[in-house]
Amino acid sequence: MAASKFSDIDEYGFKRDEDFDYKSYEIVMKNYLTVLTNRRIKWDRYMKKKPNLFRNDSNQLKRYVRKGIPVHLRGEVWMSISGGFQLQKQNPELYQSLLKTQFDAEIVESIKIDLPRTFPDNIFFDNIKLQLFNVLIAYAHHNKDVGYCQGLNYIAGLILIVTKDEEWTFWLLKVIVDDIASSYHTKTMTGLITDIEVLKELLNKRVPQINQQLDKFGLPLAVITTKWLICLFAEVLPIETVLRVWDCLFLEGYKILFRVSLTLLLNQKDAILQTEDISSLANLFRDMLKGQTVTNCHQFINSIFTVPGTLKRSEIEMLRRKVTLDRR
């Protein structure tokens, strides 16, 4: 095969895997580049007409976000649709004041240990390590119930790469940890544990045989999905797919986490049910996170709104209450 026209470094500075399928990627991008160009034109027009996007639940905005936010607008739009700008406006001095506090030495050490492990193959990362440290230490002292938890470095690091703005990254991290992934990153991780149980219940309603297969081979759903949820699919899915997921996440909230998780599992239903041992099952879950199904981010995002079927926030909340009571 001729050399690929695509670099082994993507536009966000991440080095592609050695086994990256350039041939399939070129097929995907042949059409997707046209989509990106059209979206950019439409978004530029939309932003001129409606510069204030905060909590705008219009169908047009939802449709635009689901089809993808252009790279040059992504940080600004995330801050608008998530409520980040409003939080910043309510307390404009908060971030800088947190950086002037006396830092907890144990938290400082934990963050410093994790910084070199964060996106080590990203060519831009050395230039933003200090900014990432500032964001993580500021948030740790702002939210003492969470402090610093592994996983936050990947979330904040990716936000920083996208926004290139330290303070915006702080506010977007706050939106994620306080609201979207509430109690995922506390010491007890009660929110994460609850939502994995909720995911299992949702899976039971759709294809219970998947849970049965996992139980048969002694592979708990938590083993598969904890990393998915703790870092919101960063370091799990291809980078452009993660960012498209986050576009929807910042507008529509935690429900997107369930839609993505269910889609990943339901897309592999037949393959999961055909596995004959835990080794082949584990390999399947590893390989499915790199195939064309997830690399084609436009197609994948479309699928998360169709494959799981109807998924209401009220249903998730009801199941959260149920699994919480069952644990008592």
Secondary structure, DSSP 8 states (H G I E B T S, - for coil): ----SS-SB-TTS-B--TT--HHHHHHHHHHHHHHHHHHHHHHHHHHHH----TT---HHHHHHHHT---GGGHHHHHHHHHTHHHHHHHSTTHHHHHTTS---HHHHHHHHHHGGGSSTT-TTGGGGHHHHHHHHHHHHHH-TTT---TTHHHHHHHHHHHH--HHHHHHHHHHIIIIITTTSSSSS-HHHHHHHHHHHHHHHHH-HHHHHHHHHTT--HHHHHHHHHHTTTTTTS-HHHHHHHHHHHHHHTTHHHHHHHHHHHHHTHHHHHH--SHHHHHHHHHHTTTSHHHHSHHHHHHHHTTTT----HHHHHHHHHHHHHHH-
